[in-house]
């Protein structure tokens, strides 16, 4: 079906204001994720006594749902985006508070809540909401020169961080801290505060190293690989060597048969062995294209809220990918972190689709400049609707 440029319907307006190249790149990542699941997940399913294609089927179903989430969220107005962000932030935060009491434990952490046979990880969904809420608060701080907005943002960041540490989930805690600090920097807010928070962050990492045994052990193993158990990291590194430039071939990899998290945290290592370094470089190029194109839209946008929100969403997307890739290649200490759109994981896939859908919506070529009313009455339109 071809949509006419003259058509002024919601669908027509959406399609011709959309960055279709960015949408195509995201579609390629989703397709790559399905291929990666097909390559990496059957051995994991067999080890668990499940149908070999159990995770592939679930990933395909979730991928369809994620695609609809991405498209629908990209059609939202800024008012609807902000309302969704507030509701999602509130709901996810409540679940984060409840997780220590009603959550399911795995590998020493309580991060999931079972809802109708679906494991929900609230920390994944709070990230896009946190970005939009923080972008709004920093925008108000920029324009009013009132420090109360900074204090509100700092308070929200602190309480979310506390709930993540309580699980404990240090990977998401670090990611959230980097997102908040990045938005703070981009908003051009007082540098003294930024240095103060950086010092507090460094102090927190030091405290975790000395006071939390498994954090200290992981950092020690990273600094001295020969001094401890590096089972997954060691096999992941081997996969890059075994795969070479062109890989062993689809289905021919052997690392996935011994990696417990081959379908999730270490899926990039499986791709490296079966498809080679050239294919991995191509995948990295798509990630880089998405992030750089999104940041370019943010740079060109004149509205401070859209600029910060879009940059924050791309920052979250890019940092999560960098953390996962760094762990797979032994450049960072081992920590559970999915590769956006590639790793298996329902909460991660849906949350990333929502975040990228919001990014697509914010980057649209708007016919009217809609922005938040600086008097906090709501939204105002100048020259038309979004």
N, C-alpha and C positions, 0 to 999 in steps of 0.2 A: 504494500500500500504506500502510495506517494502522498506526502503531505504538502499541500500548496502553500507557497509563501504568503499568498493573499488571505489564507484562512486565519481568522483571528480567534480561533477556539483556544482553549487552554492547552490542548495537545500541540496545536500548531505553534503557538507562542513559545511553548517549552522547547520544542524540537529546534527551532531556528534561533533560539537564544542560548542553546547548549553548546559546550565545547565537545564536539563529537570525537575529536582525537583523544581527548582525555577519557571519554567513555569507552572508546575502542581499546585503549591501553588497559583499562580496568577489566574489560571483558577478556582480554588476552591473559591477564593474571588469573582470572577465575577459571578459564579453560586449562591453563597450566596447572592449577590446583587440582582439578579433576584428574588430569594425567598423572600428577605426582601421587595422588591417593591410589590410583590403579597400580602404580609401580611399588609403592611402599607399604600399603596396609594389609595385603593378604597374609604375609607371614605373621604379622601381629595378631590378626584375627584367628589364625590357626593355633597359635600359642595359647590363646584364650579359649579355645574350644568352640569357636564361632564359625559360621559360614565364611569361606575365604573372601567373599566380596561384601561382607557385612558393612565394613566401614566405607567401602566405595559407594554402596547404595545409599547409605545415610548421608554421605558427603554430597552425592548428586541431588538428593531431595533438598538438603539444606542450601545447596547452591542455587536451585531454582527460587527458593524462598528469599535468599539473600539478594538475588537479582531484582526481585519485585521490591524489596526494601530499598535498594539503591535507587531504583527508578522513581518510586513514590516519594522518597525523601528529597530527591532532587527537584521535585515539583512544588515543594512547600514555599510559602512566602516567609519572609524573615520573622514576621510576627508568629507564624505557626512553628517555625524552627525554634524560636526562643521559648515558646510555651511547651513544646515537646522536650526541650532541654531541661527546663525546670522540673517537669513531671518525672522525666527519666532520672534526673539527679536525685530527686527526693526518694523515688521508689528504690533505686539501686543502693542508696545510702542506708535506707531502712534495712534492706536485705543484708548489707555488709555488717550492720550492727547485730543482726540476728544470727549470722552464720556461726559464731562460736557456740551457739546454743542448739541450733537445729540443722547445721550444715553437715555434709558428709566429709569425713577425713580421708586423705590419701597422701602417702609419702610424708607424713608428719604435719600436714597442713589441712585446714578446713577452709575450702574456697568455693565449694559447690553446694547448691540446694537442689534437691530432687523435686521437680514439678511435673507430675503426670508422665513419668518415664523419661523426662528430659532433664539433663543436668545443666542447671543454669549457673553461670559464673558472673555474679553482679559486678565484679571489678572490671570486666570487659566493657560493660554497658555504661559505666559511670564516666569512662574516659571522654567520649565525644560530648556528653552533657557537660562535663567539667570544663572542656575547652570553651564551649559557647558561653557558659556562665562567667568564667574567668575573663573572657574577651569583653563581655559586657561591663563587668566591674572595672576593668582596666580602662575601658573607653570613658566611663564616667569619671574615673580618677584623672585622666588626661584633661578632660574638658572643664572640670569643676575645680581642679587643684585642691580637692578636699581629700585628706588622708584617710577619712573614714572608709572610702571605697577600697583602699589598699588593705585596711585592717579587716574588712569583711572578707575580702578575697583570701587574705592570709589565714583567717579563722576557718574558712571552708576547706582550704588546702590542708590545714593542720588536723582537722577532725577526720577527713577522708584518709589522710596518711596514717593516722592512728589506727583506724579500722583495718587497713591493709597490713600494717605491722603486726596487729593482733592475730592475724590468721595463722602463721605469718606468710606474707607474700612480698619478699624484698624486691623481686624483679619488677612487679607492677609499681611498688613504692618508688623505686628509682626512676622508672619511666615517668610517673606522674610528677615527680619533683623536677625532672628535666623539662617537661612540658610547661609547668608553671614558671620556672626560671626563664625559659625561652620567651614566653609571652611577656613576662615582666621586662625583659631586655628589649623586645620589639616595641613595646609600648613607650619606651623612652622614659621610664620612671626612674626615680633617684638611684644613682649607681651605688651610693653608700649602702642602701638597703640590700642591693644585689650582692655586694661583697659580704655583708653580714649573713645573708642566707646561705651563701656559698660556704662560709666558715662553719655555720651550723650543720650544713649537710655533710661536710667533711668530718665534723665531730661525731655526727650520727653514724657514719660508716665505720669510724674507728671504734665507737662503742659497740656496734654490732659485731665487729671482728673479735673483740675481747670478751664480750658478754654472751654472745649467741654461738654455741659450739659448732653447729653445722655450717654457719656462715664463715667462721674462722677456718674450718677444715677445707671448705671449697676454695677460699682465697689461698690457703697454703698449698693446696694441690695445683692451683693455677700457677703460683710462683715457683713451685718445685714439683713438676710433673712426675718425677721419679720417686717422690717421697710418699706417695699414697695411691689410692685406688682411682684411676682415671679411665674406667672401663668404657663408658660411652664416648667420652672425648677422644680417647685413643683410637677407637674404631672409626669415629667420624673423620678424624684426620687421615686415617688409612684410606678411606674411600676416595679422597681427592687424589691420592697417589695411584691407587688401583684403577681409577677411571681414566686418568690421562686426559688428553685433549678431546677425544671423541667418545669416550665411555665404553663400557663393556657391551652395551646394547640393552634395549628394553627387556626387562625381566631377568637379565643375566647377573644382576648384582648379588653379592653374598653378604654384605654388611647388614642389610635389612633383616637378615635371619637371626642376628645376634643383638641388634639394638632394640631395647625395650620400647623406646619412644621414636621408632623409625618413622611412624606415620604423623608425628606431631612436631615435637621440638627439634628432631634431627632429620627432618625430611629433606633438607637441602643437601645433606651428606649423601642420601640415597640417590638424589638426582645427579650429584657429581659423579658417582660411581657408574651409573647406568647410561647417562647422556653426555658426560664429559664436561671439561672446563669451558669449552666454547658455548655449549648450551646454557651453562650457569651464567656465563658472562652476558648472554642475551637476556636472561631473566633479570639480572641486575640492571641491565640497560632499561628495561621496562619500568622497574621500580624507580630508577633515577628520573626517567621521563615524567612519570606521574608526579613525583615530588617537585621537580624543577618547574613543571608547567603550572602546578598549583601555586607555587611561590611566585611565579611570574604574574599570575592573575592577582595575587594579593598585593604585589608591588605596584601594579597599575591601578588598583582600585583607590578611589579618593575617599571613600567612606571609612572612618576609623574602625568601626565595629566589624564590617565585612573584612577589612584588611587583617585585623587581628584574628578573627575567627577562622578564616581560610588558612592563614599561616599556621595557626595552632593545630588545625586538623591535619595539615600536611606534615607538620613537625612530629605529631604523634605517630602518624603512619610511617614516616621515614625512620624515626628513632627505633620503633619496634622492629622494623626490618633489620636495621643495623645491629641491634642487640642480638637478634636470633642468628644472623650470619656470623657475627663475631664469636658467638659461643660455638657454632658449628665448626669454625676454622681455628678454634683454640686461641683466639685473640682476647677473649673475655672469660671470666670465671663461669663455670657451668651454672645455669639457672633456667628454670622453665619459662620459655617465651616462644610463642607461636610466630610463624612467618605469615604475614597478612595474605589472605586469600589462598595460600598454598598449603599450610598445615591443616590437618584434620582438627576439628573442634567447632561445635555448633555455636557456642556463645561468641567465640572469637570471630567466626565467619560473619555472623549476623551483625555484630557490633561494628566490624570494619566496613561492612556494606553500608550501614547507616552513616558512619562517619564520612565515607567517600560520597554517598548520596548528598549529604549536606554540603560537602565541598563542591560538588557539581552544581548544586543550586546556588551557592554563594558566588560561583565564578561565572554564572550566566550573564550574557550581554543584556542587561536590564534596560527595558524601554523607559522605565521611570526610576528615579533614585529614591528608593525607600530606605529610611534609616530610623533609628531609635530617637524619639523625642528627647531632647536634652533636659526637659523639665520632668521626665519620668512619667508623663501621662500615658505613654504607650508608644505607638508608631505614628509616623506622619509620612505622607507621600508628597513628593514634589514632581509633578509632571506625569503622573500615571501610576499604575499598579505594577507590582513585580509579577 
